[in-house]
Amino acid sequence: MIKDLALEQVVGHHHALGTSITLQIFGTQDRKLLQKSFDLIDHYEDLLTVNRDESEVMDINHAAGDYPVQVSSAVYSLVKLAVEKSRENFGFNALIGPVVKLWHIGFKGACVPRDEEIKDKMILTNPFKVVLNDQDQTVFLKMKGMELDLGGIAKGWIADRIRDLWLAYGVEAGIINLGGNILLVGDSPKRVNGQWMIGIQDPKEPRGDNIASVMVPQCSAVTSGTYERYLVVDGHKYHHLIDPRTGYPVKTDLAGVTTFTRYSVEAEIECKRLFFAGHPMKGWHDDPDRIGAVFVYNDEHVEYDNFDQ
């Protein structure tokens, strides 16, 4: 069975969610499911994007300070998750958009904002100023200028939905790669033990050059790092991961952290938690859905959490 799965496969490429997407399904040569998957990605992007003027999330943002907006159940559940996690104040904040736009790191016009500008925008990032109504499935941002942006967890959530689709169609093994957000489905057809080999990016080398690798069961792998988007001003390097507690790039010795969890949306969230913590957290992997994490520091020291190395 392992050999049969490995011999037959289909691979598809797509551009959506602001990134290059690759889907790989083992055990078949039928490409129809790939197209259904790409259609599903496009559908959810239409609902969730903040990079166009129209979407359900943008409807919420346009109505900020004026009135609540009713959204579809899928969007409401993701917004609710994002707001609840934002309120935990560990580093993830789905309302941080106004501050991130000030810095604009990684894009044309990036700059270091004045402290007063940051303080003004920080007022608009309070997740407790979001009113969620479960009965009506409405979302209300209480202050004008507030912005909801699900970019920090949307790819993970969408990856989980693609896996649901694949399992409904009987897929036994496959790889969902949403621009570096990896979700491994089923057992690896390339190894007798069913484990997958995942490489950890070397922060000082081109993309694809690994500093370490780990063997994992089916799971999602997500990385947060400081090494791909940054701004240098007067010899000082500012990376793009803004700390919602300060409005400035988080101060850390970490170059990046990769989390491995059962669900991809959880990997997105826990990646931020561990990155902002800056080191392994005691008891973090006690949750059975959390498989492990790999920390890479600026001095290229590598630390493994719950992996035998």
Backbone bond lengths (Angstrom), bond angles and torsions (degrees), N, CA, C in turn:
res aa  C-N    CA-C-N  psi(-1)  N-CA   C-N-CA  omega(-1)  CA-C   N-CA-C  phi
1 M - - - 1.467 - - 1.518 110.57 -
2 I 1.333 116.41 -41.42 1.458 120.30 -179.39 1.528 110.36 -60.89
3 K 1.340 116.51 -45.40 1.459 120.34 -178.90 1.518 111.03 -65.09
4 D 1.344 117.29 -41.57 1.461 120.79 -178.93 1.523 110.73 -61.23
5 L 1.332 116.48 -44.21 1.462 120.87 179.46 1.517 110.90 -60.84
6 A 1.323 116.60 -42.92 1.462 121.11 -175.72 1.525 111.35 -69.15
7 L 1.359 116.75 -32.67 1.457 119.76 -177.71 1.526 111.55 -69.81
8 E 1.313 116.71 -43.81 1.457 121.00 -177.74 1.517 110.53 -97.64
9 Q 1.332 115.94 128.58 1.459 119.06 177.19 1.515 109.87 -161.31
10 V 1.326 114.76 156.97 1.469 120.94 172.62 1.520 107.72 -126.76
11 V 1.327 115.45 143.87 1.461 121.90 179.06 1.521 108.35 -128.89
12 G 1.320 116.25 134.79 1.458 120.88 178.15 1.517 111.45 -131.85
13 H 1.330 115.96 148.68 1.463 121.90 179.79 1.528 109.58 -122.38
14 H 1.306 115.21 147.51 1.470 120.49 -174.24 1.526 107.70 -156.11
15 H 1.325 116.78 152.82 1.470 119.65 173.77 1.524 108.79 -117.04
16 A 1.304 115.87 120.07 1.464 122.41 178.80 1.522 107.28 -163.51
17 L 1.326 116.65 169.00 1.471 122.13 178.30 1.541 111.17 56.86
18 G 1.326 115.99 24.97 1.459 120.41 179.18 1.515 114.42 72.20
19 T 1.336 117.17 20.58 1.465 118.82 -175.32 1.527 110.37 -151.86
20 S 1.326 115.57 171.80 1.464 122.03 176.36 1.525 109.05 -90.79
21 I 1.308 116.60 128.29 1.463 123.37 -175.02 1.524 109.99 -112.56
22 T 1.324 116.34 136.22 1.462 121.81 175.29 1.527 109.19 -129.17
23 L 1.308 115.80 127.37 1.458 121.74 176.54 1.523 108.56 -118.16
24 Q 1.334 115.94 134.86 1.461 121.85 -178.05 1.527 108.83 -133.59
25 I 1.330 115.88 121.16 1.462 121.05 179.90 1.524 108.48 -117.21
26 F 1.322 116.49 125.94 1.465 122.00 178.49 1.529 110.12 -93.02
27 G 1.336 115.26 152.03 1.465 120.10 173.92 1.504 115.02 88.76
28 T 1.339 117.70 10.85 1.462 120.61 179.69 1.520 109.27 -154.46
29 Q 1.323 115.68 160.66 1.460 121.07 170.64 1.517 110.99 -122.30
30 D 1.322 115.81 11.72 1.465 122.50 179.46 1.534 108.89 -85.22
31 R 1.308 117.45 122.96 1.460 122.17 -175.18 1.538 112.81 -93.17
32 K 1.328 117.40 -1.27 1.468 118.89 -175.40 1.527 112.39 -62.25
33 L 1.342 116.08 -38.13 1.461 119.26 -178.01 1.527 111.20 -68.40
34 L 1.328 116.90 -30.24 1.463 119.46 175.77 1.522 109.97 -61.37
35 Q 1.331 116.51 -45.55 1.469 119.51 -179.29 1.522 111.40 -65.66
36 K 1.346 116.83 -39.94 1.469 119.44 176.21 1.530 110.30 -59.69
37 S 1.332 116.63 -37.89 1.461 121.72 -179.89 1.515 111.00 -66.66
38 F 1.328 116.60 -43.96 1.462 120.31 179.40 1.528 110.83 -65.65
39 D 1.326 116.74 -38.06 1.463 120.71 176.54 1.531 110.81 -62.39
40 L 1.335 115.83 -39.05 1.464 120.43 179.13 1.529 110.81 -65.82
41 I 1.329 116.43 -42.65 1.466 120.52 177.41 1.522 110.05 -59.28
42 D 1.333 116.77 -47.31 1.467 120.68 -178.94 1.532 111.05 -62.03
43 H 1.331 116.17 -38.64 1.462 120.60 179.08 1.527 111.06 -61.58
44 Y 1.326 116.56 -47.38 1.465 119.18 -178.94 1.529 111.26 -70.43
45 E 1.332 116.99 -32.70 1.468 118.05 175.54 1.525 110.38 -62.87
46 D 1.324 116.92 -40.55 1.462 120.70 178.03 1.531 111.60 -59.06
47 L 1.326 116.67 -34.38 1.463 120.78 -179.15 1.529 112.87 -79.13
48 L 1.335 116.65 -35.21 1.465 121.28 -165.99 1.525 115.39 -105.80
49 T 1.326 118.63 -16.37 1.460 120.07 -171.11 1.533 113.19 -64.35
50 V 1.322 115.15 148.39 1.470 120.89 169.77 1.534 109.06 -117.13
51 N 1.317 115.83 10.11 1.466 120.83 179.40 1.524 112.80 -94.53
52 R 1.322 115.57 3.20 1.471 121.48 171.84 1.516 107.67 -130.25
53 D 1.309 116.45 165.20 1.463 119.42 -176.04 1.527 112.40 -76.47
54 E 1.334 116.31 -21.03 1.458 119.16 -176.07 1.526 111.31 -120.58
55 S 1.310 115.85 124.60 1.464 125.37 171.85 1.519 105.36 -173.80
56 E 1.306 116.47 170.52 1.472 117.98 178.63 1.524 110.72 -66.91
57 V 1.327 117.36 -36.84 1.467 119.77 178.17 1.523 110.60 -67.79
58 M 1.336 117.34 -39.56 1.465 119.30 177.79 1.523 111.62 -67.23
59 D 1.333 117.51 -30.45 1.472 119.87 174.05 1.527 110.03 -59.42
60 I 1.340 115.74 -41.34 1.470 120.59 177.29 1.527 110.27 -62.27
61 N 1.337 116.15 -45.30 1.465 120.50 -177.50 1.529 112.11 -66.74
62 H 1.331 116.79 -40.21 1.469 120.35 179.67 1.529 111.36 -63.56
63 A 1.329 116.56 -29.12 1.474 121.07 -177.12 1.531 112.53 -91.60
64 A 1.325 117.93 4.68 1.473 121.17 -177.50 1.519 111.04 -54.68
65 G 1.339 114.86 130.70 1.453 121.03 178.91 1.510 114.12 81.11
66 D 1.339 118.03 -6.16 1.468 120.66 -176.19 1.523 113.54 -113.69
67 Y 1.335 117.42 -55.33 1.466 118.99 -174.95 1.525 110.26 -160.38
68 P 1.351 116.69 156.93 1.471 120.63 176.83 1.522 110.81 -74.36
69 V 1.320 115.87 153.04 1.464 121.85 -179.03 1.522 109.36 -121.60
70 Q 1.325 115.60 130.19 1.464 120.56 176.38 1.526 109.35 -83.66
71 V 1.322 115.69 133.87 1.468 120.45 -178.64 1.530 109.98 -127.43
72 S 1.311 115.91 170.34 1.464 120.89 178.65 1.530 110.10 -66.77
73 S 1.321 116.03 161.04 1.469 119.69 -175.73 1.523 111.59 -63.41
74 A 1.333 118.07 -36.46 1.464 121.04 179.05 1.519 110.65 -62.54
75 V 1.314 116.24 -47.58 1.468 120.28 -179.25 1.523 110.23 -66.43
76 Y 1.320 116.75 -41.29 1.468 119.21 -178.87 1.528 111.34 -62.33
77 S 1.327 117.31 -42.73 1.468 119.66 -178.47 1.528 110.70 -64.40
78 L 1.330 117.25 -37.25 1.460 119.95 179.94 1.526 111.06 -72.93
79 V 1.319 116.89 -40.13 1.470 120.56 176.04 1.525 109.99 -60.82
80 K 1.317 116.25 -44.24 1.466 120.04 -179.33 1.519 111.15 -61.62
81 L 1.334 116.84 -43.85 1.461 120.60 177.39 1.533 110.41 -60.63
82 A 1.326 116.40 -45.86 1.463 120.96 -178.20 1.525 111.46 -62.37
83 V 1.324 116.98 -41.95 1.465 120.47 -179.15 1.526 111.01 -69.22
84 E 1.328 116.69 -42.07 1.474 119.98 178.94 1.527 111.03 -61.62
85 K 1.327 117.25 -43.15 1.467 120.69 178.68 1.528 110.97 -68.57
86 S 1.320 117.22 -35.59 1.471 120.77 177.42 1.526 111.17 -62.59
87 R 1.309 116.23 -35.96 1.465 120.80 -178.77 1.524 112.79 -71.37
88 E 1.347 116.79 -16.09 1.467 119.33 176.53 1.527 111.94 -73.40
89 N 1.329 116.75 -17.55 1.469 122.53 171.81 1.528 113.63 59.76
90 F 1.347 116.32 42.96 1.470 119.10 177.64 1.527 111.94 -101.10
91 G 1.333 117.14 -2.66 1.457 120.37 179.47 1.511 113.43 137.07
92 F 1.333 116.45 -28.81 1.462 120.36 176.36 1.526 109.13 -83.82
93 N 1.336 116.66 132.94 1.461 120.33 176.47 1.518 109.19 -150.34
94 A 1.323 116.69 113.00 1.459 122.00 -178.30 1.524 112.65 -74.04
95 L 1.349 117.35 -2.65 1.465 121.84 179.11 1.522 112.35 -105.31
96 I 1.330 118.36 8.44 1.461 122.65 -171.90 1.532 112.89 -75.33
97 G 1.331 117.38 -7.30 1.462 122.41 -174.58 1.524 116.89 -45.21
98 P 1.352 120.08 -49.00 1.465 119.99 -178.37 1.527 113.34 -58.47
99 V 1.325 117.33 -33.49 1.472 120.40 178.78 1.527 110.33 -76.83
100 V 1.323 117.09 -42.15 1.473 121.21 178.84 1.528 110.32 -59.28
101 K 1.339 116.83 -38.70 1.463 120.89 -179.72 1.527 111.93 -66.50
102 L 1.325 116.86 -28.49 1.462 119.86 175.97 1.527 110.64 -62.35
103 W 1.314 115.93 -46.17 1.460 121.82 -178.77 1.532 111.03 -74.50
104 H 1.319 116.49 -47.25 1.469 123.51 177.46 1.530 112.06 58.73
105 I 1.320 115.89 32.37 1.471 120.69 -175.73 1.526 111.00 -66.41
106 G 1.319 114.76 132.19 1.458 121.03 -178.10 1.510 112.84 96.02
107 F 1.337 116.55 -2.19 1.456 120.94 -178.17 1.527 110.28 -132.13
108 K 1.315 115.93 166.44 1.457 121.41 179.10 1.525 109.85 -61.81
109 G 1.325 116.44 135.44 1.464 120.34 179.94 1.513 113.89 90.34
110 A 1.327 117.93 10.30 1.471 121.13 178.03 1.524 109.99 -60.58
111 C 1.332 116.20 141.96 1.466 120.86 -178.46 1.523 109.42 -158.68
112 V 1.331 115.28 169.56 1.463 120.82 173.96 1.528 107.37 -96.30
113 P 1.329 118.64 112.40 1.469 120.87 -177.54 1.532 111.56 -69.94
114 R 1.327 115.03 160.77 1.466 119.98 173.20 1.527 108.85 -73.07
115 D 1.307 116.52 152.22 1.461 121.86 -178.31 1.530 111.08 -58.34
116 E 1.340 116.26 -37.61 1.478 119.74 -179.66 1.524 110.85 -65.20
117 E 1.332 116.29 -38.11 1.467 119.86 178.30 1.518 110.71 -62.91
118 I 1.304 115.91 -43.16 1.472 120.66 -179.86 1.525 110.46 -62.95
119 K 1.329 116.34 -44.89 1.471 120.02 179.77 1.523 111.55 -60.77
120 D 1.335 116.53 -39.48 1.470 120.42 179.31 1.527 111.29 -62.95
121 K 1.320 116.12 -43.84 1.460 120.31 -177.97 1.533 112.16 -74.85
122 M 1.333 117.15 -29.28 1.465 120.37 -179.91 1.529 111.62 -60.27
123 I 1.317 116.56 -28.95 1.472 120.84 178.70 1.528 110.83 -60.41
124 L 1.332 116.17 -28.66 1.462 121.15 -175.57 1.527 113.18 -87.30
125 T 1.327 117.90 3.84 1.472 120.61 -173.63 1.527 113.33 -108.50
126 N 1.312 117.51 12.91 1.466 121.40 -176.64 1.535 110.62 -76.75
127 P 1.346 118.86 111.56 1.466 120.62 -177.67 1.529 113.16 -68.36
128 F 1.328 116.75 -14.24 1.471 119.55 177.12 1.535 111.25 -80.54
129 K 1.326 116.80 -3.16 1.466 121.54 175.48 1.532 111.01 -94.69
130 V 1.331 115.41 14.40 1.469 120.92 175.60 1.527 108.00 -105.27
131 V 1.328 116.18 127.01 1.464 121.12 179.46 1.530 108.39 -103.97
132 L 1.342 116.18 119.97 1.457 122.50 179.10 1.526 109.44 -108.37
133 N 1.316 116.31 128.94 1.460 120.91 178.48 1.532 108.53 -116.80
134 D 1.338 115.85 103.32 1.465 120.85 -175.75 1.530 112.23 -64.01
135 Q 1.322 116.35 -35.99 1.465 119.67 -176.25 1.526 111.59 -67.29
136 D 1.325 116.34 -46.92 1.462 120.88 -178.34 1.530 112.80 -91.68
137 Q 1.337 116.39 -9.34 1.465 122.88 -174.84 1.533 111.10 54.18
138 T 1.337 113.63 51.37 1.458 119.94 177.61 1.522 109.98 -113.28
139 V 1.331 114.70 153.84 1.461 122.85 178.46 1.527 107.35 -128.21
140 F 1.334 116.21 131.72 1.467 121.14 -179.22 1.517 109.94 -131.89
141 L 1.331 115.80 119.68 1.458 121.83 172.79 1.525 106.82 -90.31
142 K 1.323 117.62 118.34 1.459 121.75 -166.98 1.531 114.39 -74.17
143 M 1.323 117.91 -18.96 1.466 120.52 -176.87 1.527 111.17 -118.70
144 K 1.324 115.62 137.30 1.466 119.96 173.95 1.526 109.18 -61.82
145 G 1.313 115.65 138.21 1.458 119.61 -179.38 1.521 113.33 96.73
146 M 1.336 117.25 -12.71 1.470 119.84 175.46 1.528 109.34 -69.74
147 E 1.312 115.58 149.01 1.469 120.66 -179.89 1.528 110.05 -139.17
148 L 1.308 115.12 131.88 1.465 121.24 173.93 1.520 108.08 -98.24
149 D 1.316 116.95 130.79 1.470 121.70 178.96 1.527 107.60 -137.11
150 L 1.331 116.18 115.38 1.461 121.57 -177.07 1.528 112.47 -93.54
151 G 1.341 116.47 11.43 1.460 120.37 -177.80 1.509 114.00 -56.69
152 G 1.324 117.48 -26.81 1.452 120.95 -178.41 1.517 114.55 -72.47
153 I 1.342 117.22 -16.52 1.468 119.25 -179.29 1.527 113.31 -135.82
154 A 1.330 117.70 -7.07 1.467 120.45 -173.72 1.526 112.53 -63.34
155 K 1.338 117.20 -41.93 1.466 118.97 -178.46 1.533 110.76 -61.34
156 G 1.328 116.42 -41.83 1.458 119.89 178.72 1.517 111.83 -63.08
157 W 1.321 115.96 -43.27 1.463 120.54 -179.69 1.525 110.48 -64.33
158 I 1.329 116.83 -41.89 1.461 120.91 179.56 1.530 110.53 -66.80
159 A 1.331 117.33 -39.94 1.470 120.48 176.85 1.525 110.60 -57.87
160 D 1.327 116.85 -41.58 1.469 120.40 178.48 1.530 111.36 -63.22
161 R 1.336 116.34 -36.29 1.468 119.65 178.57 1.532 110.95 -68.77
162 I 1.326 117.38 -36.54 1.466 119.81 176.62 1.524 109.77 -64.14
163 R 1.331 116.82 -42.07 1.467 119.52 177.73 1.531 110.45 -60.40
164 D 1.326 117.23 -42.31 1.466 120.18 177.00 1.531 110.41 -56.12
165 L 1.331 115.49 -44.07 1.460 120.55 179.64 1.521 110.39 -62.37
166 W 1.321 116.83 -46.69 1.469 120.57 -178.62 1.521 111.66 -61.53
167 L 1.329 116.58 -43.44 1.464 119.54 -178.99 1.524 110.88 -65.26
168 A 1.340 115.90 -34.24 1.465 119.30 177.53 1.525 111.19 -65.27
169 Y 1.324 116.81 -26.47 1.464 121.63 179.21 1.520 112.09 -96.69
170 G 1.333 116.89 7.59 1.454 120.02 173.82 1.513 116.33 81.70
171 V 1.332 117.47 18.39 1.465 120.07 178.40 1.528 109.37 -64.32
172 E 1.323 116.62 130.66 1.465 121.33 -179.27 1.519 113.19 -93.92
173 A 1.340 117.15 -27.58 1.462 120.23 -178.93 1.520 109.66 -157.90
174 G 1.318 115.18 141.75 1.459 118.84 178.78 1.518 111.30 -175.43
175 I 1.337 114.71 170.22 1.457 121.65 179.65 1.525 109.02 -129.18
176 I 1.323 115.77 124.61 1.463 122.79 175.22 1.523 106.76 -106.09
177 N 1.322 116.48 116.09 1.469 120.76 -178.71 1.519 108.34 -121.61
178 L 1.320 116.12 101.91 1.457 121.63 178.67 1.529 108.67 -99.07
179 G 1.316 115.17 73.28 1.460 120.09 176.54 1.513 113.74 63.43
180 G 1.322 116.79 42.84 1.463 120.42 179.37 1.509 113.85 101.46
181 N 1.319 116.39 -16.65 1.468 120.85 170.75 1.526 106.52 -85.34
182 I 1.336 116.68 109.58 1.464 122.04 -171.96 1.527 110.71 -104.71
183 L 1.326 115.52 134.16 1.459 120.75 172.17 1.526 107.56 -129.02
184 L 1.320 115.75 118.40 1.466 122.80 -178.12 1.525 108.60 -96.29
185 V 1.303 116.66 125.46 1.465 122.29 -175.80 1.529 109.26 -108.63
186 G 1.325 116.05 124.94 1.456 120.73 178.20 1.521 112.66 73.87
187 D 1.336 115.35 -168.64 1.465 121.49 178.26 1.520 110.20 -84.77
188 S 1.321 116.22 146.86 1.462 120.13 176.52 1.527 110.23 -63.89
189 P 1.336 118.16 128.99 1.470 120.26 179.07 1.526 112.10 -79.42
190 K 1.328 116.65 -1.72 1.465 120.15 -175.19 1.526 113.06 -99.47
191 R 1.337 116.38 -7.16 1.465 119.23 -178.96 1.527 109.77 -134.39
192 V 1.318 115.49 139.62 1.462 121.38 -177.13 1.523 111.38 -60.31
193 N 1.340 116.84 -34.90 1.467 119.65 -178.53 1.524 112.79 -81.83
194 G 1.345 117.36 -2.41 1.461 120.64 177.10 1.509 114.64 77.69
195 Q 1.324 117.70 0.86 1.466 121.09 -178.80 1.536 110.46 -78.33
196 W 1.333 114.73 154.39 1.461 122.37 177.67 1.531 109.06 -108.24
197 M 1.327 116.30 144.81 1.464 121.19 176.17 1.530 108.40 -100.21
198 I 1.345 116.11 123.33 1.459 121.47 -179.36 1.526 109.68 -120.55
199 G 1.319 115.96 126.97 1.459 120.96 177.70 1.519 111.85 -87.92
200 I 1.331 115.99 146.60 1.466 123.14 177.72 1.530 107.97 -105.68
201 Q 1.316 116.31 123.51 1.461 121.76 -175.36 1.528 112.46 -59.91
202 D 1.333 115.47 135.04 1.469 120.85 170.55 1.522 107.71 -79.02
203 P 1.344 118.31 117.42 1.468 120.69 -174.05 1.524 114.62 -65.02
204 K 1.313 117.82 -16.46 1.463 120.15 -177.61 1.529 112.79 -104.44
205 E 1.337 116.18 6.98 1.459 120.50 -178.21 1.534 109.87 -123.51
206 P 1.348 117.05 165.37 1.469 120.10 178.98 1.530 111.19 -59.86
207 R 1.332 115.10 155.75 1.470 120.34 179.92 1.528 110.34 -55.75
208 G 1.322 115.19 132.01 1.453 121.05 -178.50 1.512 113.55 104.88
209 D 1.350 116.82 -14.23 1.464 120.59 175.49 1.523 108.67 -90.06
210 N 1.326 116.85 118.75 1.463 120.76 -172.48 1.520 112.17 -97.55
211 I 1.330 114.37 145.63 1.463 120.73 175.20 1.531 110.46 -98.13
212 A 1.334 115.84 -18.91 1.465 121.09 -179.32 1.521 108.51 -160.79
213 S 1.314 116.42 171.54 1.464 121.39 175.12 1.519 108.96 -150.78
214 V 1.329 115.72 155.13 1.464 121.03 179.82 1.526 109.33 -137.41
215 M 1.319 115.56 155.41 1.464 121.99 174.02 1.525 108.52 -101.24
216 V 1.339 116.56 129.82 1.464 120.20 -176.00 1.524 110.59 -137.65
217 P 1.338 117.14 155.37 1.466 120.45 170.54 1.524 108.61 -77.40
218 Q 1.324 117.62 -176.27 1.461 119.49 177.82 1.533 109.23 -57.52
219 C 1.331 115.77 130.01 1.459 121.17 -175.76 1.521 108.42 -173.25
220 S 1.315 116.02 -177.14 1.464 121.47 173.28 1.518 109.52 -111.03
221 A 1.336 115.47 144.83 1.467 121.36 176.82 1.523 108.61 -124.31
222 V 1.335 115.94 124.12 1.470 121.51 179.99 1.521 109.01 -133.36
223 T 1.331 115.97 139.67 1.461 121.27 -178.52 1.529 111.04 -119.05
224 S 1.317 116.30 137.27 1.469 122.42 166.54 1.518 107.01 -114.75
225 G 1.333 116.38 130.37 1.457 119.19 -178.43 1.512 112.91 -149.61
226 T 1.325 115.16 163.01 1.467 121.56 -176.07 1.523 112.08 -100.98
227 Y 1.333 117.84 -0.73 1.457 120.17 -163.80 1.529 115.53 -94.37
228 E 1.343 119.08 -8.26 1.460 118.93 -176.13 1.522 113.13 -102.68
229 R 1.322 118.15 -30.28 1.469 120.56 179.67 1.517 109.08 -128.30
230 Y 1.311 115.51 117.96 1.468 119.50 179.98 1.522 110.41 -158.27
231 L 1.323 115.37 167.22 1.464 123.96 -179.29 1.516 107.83 -128.70
232 V 1.340 117.59 134.11 1.461 121.63 176.73 1.529 109.05 -113.00
233 V 1.329 116.19 121.17 1.470 122.32 178.66 1.526 108.21 -131.57
234 D 1.332 116.32 124.65 1.474 122.27 -179.99 1.528 111.75 51.11
235 G 1.323 115.43 40.72 1.461 120.43 177.10 1.511 114.82 80.01
236 H 1.340 117.53 -1.49 1.471 121.09 -179.98 1.525 109.41 -102.05
237 K 1.324 116.53 132.29 1.459 122.33 -177.99 1.528 110.58 -97.17
238 Y 1.328 115.50 124.54 1.465 121.77 177.67 1.528 108.14 -114.23
239 H 1.346 117.27 115.79 1.461 119.25 177.86 1.530 110.26 -86.39
240 H 1.333 116.23 172.76 1.466 120.71 -169.01 1.525 114.77 -87.50
241 L 1.334 118.60 -5.22 1.469 120.22 -177.40 1.531 109.73 -86.77
242 I 1.329 114.12 95.76 1.469 120.94 -175.53 1.523 110.30 -81.45
243 D 1.318 115.57 131.87 1.465 121.19 177.27 1.530 108.43 -80.02
244 P 1.341 118.17 114.56 1.466 120.45 -177.74 1.526 113.28 -66.69
245 R 1.334 116.73 -8.94 1.467 119.88 178.24 1.520 111.75 -87.16
246 T 1.349 116.48 -17.11 1.474 120.41 -177.85 1.520 113.48 -126.17
247 G 1.334 116.71 -26.75 1.460 120.10 -175.58 1.514 113.34 87.07
248 Y 1.324 116.95 0.18 1.466 122.71 179.75 1.523 109.61 -116.30
249 P 1.347 117.57 159.35 1.470 119.02 174.96 1.524 110.46 -53.70
250 V 1.323 116.85 135.70 1.460 120.96 -176.18 1.529 109.66 -63.17
251 K 1.316 115.45 136.39 1.464 120.58 177.73 1.528 108.26 -84.02
252 T 1.323 116.03 121.37 1.457 119.56 -174.83 1.517 111.12 -157.35
253 D 1.310 116.14 154.07 1.464 122.03 172.71 1.526 110.72 -90.77
254 L 1.323 116.66 -2.53 1.459 121.57 -178.38 1.525 110.92 -79.73
255 A 1.318 115.91 136.30 1.464 120.61 168.80 1.530 109.23 -89.81
256 G 1.330 115.93 -33.07 1.454 119.39 179.05 1.511 111.82 -174.62
257 V 1.320 115.70 157.94 1.461 121.38 174.84 1.524 108.25 -136.50
258 T 1.323 116.10 137.59 1.464 121.86 177.09 1.519 108.52 -116.07
259 T 1.321 115.89 126.95 1.465 120.82 179.09 1.521 110.00 -108.36
260 F 1.329 115.18 146.65 1.458 122.71 179.07 1.528 107.28 -123.24
261 T 1.327 116.15 114.30 1.461 121.30 -178.56 1.523 109.86 -137.61
262 R 1.322 115.66 166.39 1.461 120.48 -177.63 1.529 111.73 -64.53
263 Y 1.340 115.90 -44.49 1.459 120.77 -178.45 1.529 110.03 -105.63
264 S 1.329 115.77 142.91 1.462 119.48 -176.48 1.525 112.07 -70.74
265 V 1.317 117.59 -36.83 1.462 118.72 178.46 1.532 110.28 -63.70
266 E 1.338 116.23 -34.37 1.468 120.31 177.04 1.529 110.44 -68.13
267 A 1.341 116.43 -37.74 1.466 119.61 178.13 1.522 110.68 -61.81
268 E 1.335 116.65 -39.09 1.470 120.84 177.34 1.529 110.48 -60.30
269 I 1.315 115.96 -47.85 1.469 121.08 -176.29 1.523 111.08 -68.10
270 E 1.331 115.92 -48.14 1.463 119.79 -176.00 1.532 111.89 -69.64
271 C 1.322 116.38 -26.46 1.464 120.30 175.65 1.530 109.78 -62.56
272 K 1.327 115.92 -42.52 1.473 119.55 177.65 1.527 110.24 -66.92
273 R 1.329 116.86 -41.55 1.467 120.10 -179.08 1.535 110.48 -58.40
274 L 1.333 115.94 -47.81 1.458 119.75 -177.62 1.522 111.90 -72.25
275 F 1.345 116.41 -36.00 1.463 118.02 178.90 1.526 110.65 -63.03
276 F 1.319 116.78 -46.08 1.463 119.72 -178.35 1.524 111.79 -71.36
277 A 1.344 117.21 -26.26 1.474 119.51 173.73 1.526 109.38 -69.43
278 G 1.344 116.60 -36.45 1.457 121.39 176.01 1.515 115.26 87.09
279 H 1.333 116.64 1.67 1.467 120.90 -176.73 1.528 108.56 -168.45
280 P 1.332 118.68 165.58 1.469 120.13 176.67 1.532 111.26 -57.24
281 M 1.332 115.75 143.05 1.463 121.35 -179.43 1.524 109.37 -106.32
282 K 1.317 115.74 130.60 1.461 120.91 -179.44 1.525 110.23 -58.93
283 G 1.330 115.42 128.48 1.454 121.09 177.07 1.517 114.55 81.69
284 W 1.346 116.97 -0.97 1.477 119.15 -175.40 1.526 111.35 -57.91
285 H 1.329 117.45 -45.36 1.459 119.63 -175.97 1.533 113.25 -86.79
286 D 1.328 117.92 11.61 1.461 119.84 173.59 1.527 111.09 -65.77
287 D 1.335 116.49 -26.51 1.462 121.11 174.99 1.523 108.20 -68.16
288 P 1.347 119.02 124.31 1.469 121.11 -175.82 1.526 113.97 -62.67
289 D 1.336 118.05 -19.23 1.462 120.59 178.02 1.525 111.98 -80.59
290 R 1.335 117.20 -10.06 1.461 121.03 -179.01 1.523 108.83 -103.43
291 I 1.303 116.21 111.96 1.464 121.25 -172.56 1.520 112.16 -84.93
292 G 1.311 117.24 -39.19 1.457 120.07 -179.70 1.509 111.91 167.45
293 A 1.336 115.98 179.87 1.458 121.52 -179.50 1.520 109.72 -151.01
294 V 1.332 115.12 153.46 1.461 121.32 176.82 1.529 107.94 -126.82
295 F 1.329 115.61 125.49 1.458 122.50 -179.22 1.530 109.16 -106.23
296 V 1.324 116.60 129.27 1.461 121.65 175.25 1.522 107.92 -117.19
297 Y 1.334 116.58 123.24 1.463 121.16 -176.01 1.526 110.93 -97.15
298 N 1.334 115.67 165.24 1.464 121.15 -177.21 1.523 112.59 -58.85
299 D 1.336 116.70 -28.39 1.468 119.57 177.93 1.535 111.84 -85.24
300 E 1.355 115.91 8.59 1.464 125.04 179.18 1.528 113.47 71.26
301 H 1.332 116.32 13.67 1.456 119.86 169.92 1.532 108.45 -70.78
302 V 1.335 116.96 137.90 1.463 122.04 -178.78 1.516 109.45 -114.97
303 E 1.323 116.50 132.36 1.463 121.61 179.03 1.525 108.87 -124.03
304 Y 1.328 115.82 132.76 1.472 121.26 -177.20 1.527 110.16 -108.33
305 D 1.318 115.43 134.98 1.455 121.56 176.18 1.525 108.96 -112.70
306 N 1.323 116.72 110.61 1.467 124.24 177.31 1.524 112.83 74.31
307 F 1.341 116.80 23.29 1.465 120.76 172.35 1.514 108.62 -120.28
308 D 1.318 116.91 138.83 1.465 120.82 175.98 1.520 108.64 -84.13
309 Q 1.334 116.32 112.75 1.472 120.16 -178.73 1.530 108.95 -129.19
